[in-house]
Amino acid sequence: MADGVPGVDVPDGRGRTGLHLTGLDLRRNPRVRVREVELLASDWCVLRATTYDYTHPDGTVSTERRETYDRGDGATILLYDPDRRTVLLTRQFRYAVYVNDHPDGMLLETAAGLLDDDAPEDAIRREAAEETGVEVGDVEHVFDVYMSPGSVTERLHFFAAPYSVRGLDGSRAGLAEEGEDIEVVELDFDAALASIGTDVVDAKTVMLLQWAALRGPFAGPR
């Protein structure tokens, strides 16, 4: 067995090294000086503990330690049919919500996934095809958002695109080799909007539905 720490000086399970160096060269904020980065875990995603000095407005300096979870950036998309006034969502089991009081863990959400080194537009076309079976053409970039900035580094790129009922290919999708078992769910837009806080409790989905109602394809009078 090779000596060393996986992800630091020997490759981890995904062939990565130097994961303890991220953040040490940050200089964009003169009030923040990163002192040390400790690699806690590097399985699929990366967990770090970073110690830094923070200069407050009154000139005092405090030393802080924060854990960050790095799973890479991602993208999500709202697929909509403006003529039929419908949206295409997915439903799949999410253990993280199941263990935190969701009744059955079957979360209703917009198609989404990690970029995996692709451009956001390319990644979301790939994810839409894998999760809904719909081949997406041109996409509209809506906004980019940090979803959980207290501890998760992920920046999520939001998109929207029309779909046609002729493009639907069955009611289930997902990659079996990745353990995905996804139900494709077509909903009336107004019903989906009214379900926010009850059946729709996924943040990215709530944001895209509200965008669609305020500034997107369903904005203004019917």
Buried (B, 14 or more C-beta within 10 A) or exposed (E): EEEEEBBBEEBBEEEEBEBBEBBEEEEEEEEBBBEEBEBEBBEEBBBBEBEBEEBEEEEEEEEEEEEBBBEBBBBBBBBBBEEEBBBBBBBBBBEEBBEEEBEEBEBBBBBBBBBEEBEBBBBBBBBBBBBBBBEBEEBEEBEEBEEEEEEBBBBBBBBBBBBEEEBBEEEBBBEEEEEBEBBBBBBEBEEBBEBBEEEBBBBBBBBBBEBBBEEBBBEEEE
